[in-house]
C-alpha cells in the first residue's frame, strides 16, 4: 500500500500545492473548463435583423454551449429565460414603463455574473446573455432578445445535457 502524505487539515493527499494554488476543478467534482470561443457576432437585434437569427444563429449558439463538457443545466437556462419572458410581458402590457424598468432588466447581467461565479453557468452562456442584454434599448429589442432566447431554448433541448 502506498504511503501517502496526507494534509492534516482536510484529509486530502498532499498534492504539493498550497490551498490557494490548487487547480480549480469547479468544486464537487465538476470541472469548470472555459467554453471554446463563442461567436455571437451574428446575434444582432434592432431594425436590420438577420432573417436567420432565430434559426441558424440560435442553433449554432445552442450547439456551441450544449456541446461543452460542463454544459449549463437546462433548469438554470430556463430560469434566465423565464425572467426575460416576464420582463417582456410586463413591458408589452405597459410600454411606457420600459425606461423605468430598464435598470432592472439590465440587472440580469449581475445575476448572470453571480451564476457564473457559483459555477452554475459557463462562459459561453454568460457571453450569450450579456450580448443580448447589452442590446436591449427599447421594447422592440427586448422582444427580439426574448424571441431569440426562445429559439435558443428549443435548440438547447436538443444539444444540451441529456
KAHUTA-V342209 format. One record per residue. N is the residue number from 1. BURIAL is + if it has 24 or more other ideal C-beta (glycine too) atoms within 12 Angstrom, else -. D_CENTER is the distance of its C-alpha to the mean C-alpha in Angstrom with 2 decimals. Layout:
n:N burial:BURIAL d_center:D_CENTER
n:N burial:BURIAL d_center:D_CENTER
This chain:
n:1 burial:- d_center:45.09
n:2 burial:- d_center:43.22
n:3 burial:- d_center:43.63
n:4 burial:- d_center:40.23
n:5 burial:- d_center:40.10
n:6 burial:- d_center:37.84
n:7 burial:- d_center:36.29
n:8 burial:- d_center:38.08
n:9 burial:- d_center:35.36
n:10 burial:- d_center:32.81
n:11 burial:- d_center:34.79
n:12 burial:- d_center:32.62
n:13 burial:- d_center:34.33
n:14 burial:- d_center:34.93
n:15 burial:- d_center:32.71
n:16 burial:- d_center:34.20
n:17 burial:- d_center:31.14
n:18 burial:- d_center:31.37
n:19 burial:- d_center:28.75
n:20 burial:- d_center:26.85
n:21 burial:- d_center:27.13
n:22 burial:- d_center:25.78
n:23 burial:- d_center:23.05
n:24 burial:- d_center:19.70
n:25 burial:- d_center:18.95
n:26 burial:- d_center:16.12
n:27 burial:- d_center:18.74
n:28 burial:- d_center:20.12
n:29 burial:- d_center:20.37
n:30 burial:- d_center:16.70
n:31 burial:- d_center:16.62
n:32 burial:+ d_center:13.58
n:33 burial:- d_center:14.24
n:34 burial:- d_center:12.17
n:35 burial:+ d_center:10.96
n:36 burial:- d_center:13.62
n:37 burial:- d_center:13.56
n:38 burial:+ d_center:11.52
n:39 burial:- d_center:13.88
n:40 burial:+ d_center:12.63
n:41 burial:- d_center:16.25
n:42 burial:- d_center:17.14
n:43 burial:+ d_center:14.45
n:44 burial:- d_center:17.12
n:45 burial:+ d_center:18.13
n:46 burial:- d_center:21.59
n:47 burial:- d_center:25.13
n:48 burial:- d_center:24.98
n:49 burial:- d_center:22.13
n:50 burial:- d_center:22.00
n:51 burial:- d_center:23.60
n:52 burial:- d_center:21.27
n:53 burial:+ d_center:17.95
n:54 burial:+ d_center:17.50
n:55 burial:- d_center:18.92
n:56 burial:- d_center:18.77
n:57 burial:+ d_center:15.92
n:58 burial:+ d_center:13.54
n:59 burial:+ d_center:15.00
n:60 burial:+ d_center:14.69
n:61 burial:+ d_center:10.97
n:62 burial:+ d_center:10.57
n:63 burial:+ d_center:13.20
n:64 burial:+ d_center:11.85
n:65 burial:+ d_center:8.59
n:66 burial:+ d_center:10.92
n:67 burial:+ d_center:13.74
n:68 burial:+ d_center:12.36
n:69 burial:- d_center:14.53
n:70 burial:+ d_center:12.02
n:71 burial:+ d_center:9.66
n:72 burial:+ d_center:7.19
n:73 burial:+ d_center:9.93
n:74 burial:+ d_center:10.62
n:75 burial:- d_center:11.60
n:76 burial:+ d_center:8.45
n:77 burial:+ d_center:6.78
n:78 burial:- d_center:10.28
n:79 burial:+ d_center:10.43
n:80 burial:+ d_center:8.19
n:81 burial:+ d_center:10.07
n:82 burial:- d_center:13.23
n:83 burial:+ d_center:12.99
n:84 burial:+ d_center:12.67
n:85 burial:+ d_center:15.57
n:86 burial:- d_center:17.49
n:87 burial:+ d_center:17.51
n:88 burial:+ d_center:18.47
n:89 burial:- d_center:21.26
n:90 burial:+ d_center:22.48
n:91 burial:+ d_center:22.81
n:92 burial:- d_center:24.38
n:93 burial:- d_center:26.97
n:94 burial:- d_center:27.77
n:95 burial:- d_center:26.84
n:96 burial:- d_center:28.91
n:97 burial:- d_center:26.47
n:98 burial:+ d_center:23.67
n:99 burial:- d_center:24.75
n:100 burial:- d_center:25.11
n:101 burial:+ d_center:21.64
n:102 burial:- d_center:19.75
n:103 burial:- d_center:19.32
n:104 burial:- d_center:17.84
n:105 burial:+ d_center:15.41
n:106 burial:+ d_center:14.45
n:107 burial:- d_center:14.23
n:108 burial:+ d_center:10.83
n:109 burial:+ d_center:9.85
n:110 burial:- d_center:11.68
n:111 burial:+ d_center:10.04
n:112 burial:+ d_center:6.53
n:113 burial:- d_center:8.85
n:114 burial:- d_center:10.67
n:115 burial:+ d_center:8.18
n:116 burial:+ d_center:7.60
n:117 burial:- d_center:11.38
n:118 burial:- d_center:12.03
n:119 burial:+ d_center:10.35
n:120 burial:+ d_center:8.60
n:121 burial:+ d_center:5.25
n:122 burial:+ d_center:6.07
n:123 burial:+ d_center:6.79
n:124 burial:+ d_center:6.19
n:125 burial:+ d_center:2.60
n:126 burial:+ d_center:3.70
n:127 burial:+ d_center:6.64
n:128 burial:+ d_center:6.28
n:129 burial:+ d_center:5.66
n:130 burial:+ d_center:8.31
n:131 burial:+ d_center:10.39
n:132 burial:+ d_center:10.76
n:133 burial:+ d_center:11.47
n:134 burial:- d_center:13.82
n:135 burial:+ d_center:15.80
n:136 burial:+ d_center:16.47
n:137 burial:- d_center:20.14
n:138 burial:- d_center:22.06
n:139 burial:+ d_center:21.95
n:140 burial:- d_center:22.01
n:141 burial:+ d_center:18.83
n:142 burial:+ d_center:17.07
n:143 burial:+ d_center:18.49
n:144 burial:+ d_center:17.49
n:145 burial:+ d_center:13.79
n:146 burial:+ d_center:14.18
n:147 burial:+ d_center:16.09
n:148 burial:+ d_center:13.68
n:149 burial:+ d_center:10.88
n:150 burial:+ d_center:13.81
n:151 burial:+ d_center:14.69
n:152 burial:+ d_center:11.30
n:153 burial:+ d_center:11.56
n:154 burial:+ d_center:15.12
n:155 burial:+ d_center:14.57
n:156 burial:+ d_center:11.82
n:157 burial:- d_center:14.66
n:158 burial:- d_center:16.73
n:159 burial:+ d_center:14.67
n:160 burial:+ d_center:12.39
n:161 burial:- d_center:14.03
n:162 burial:- d_center:17.44
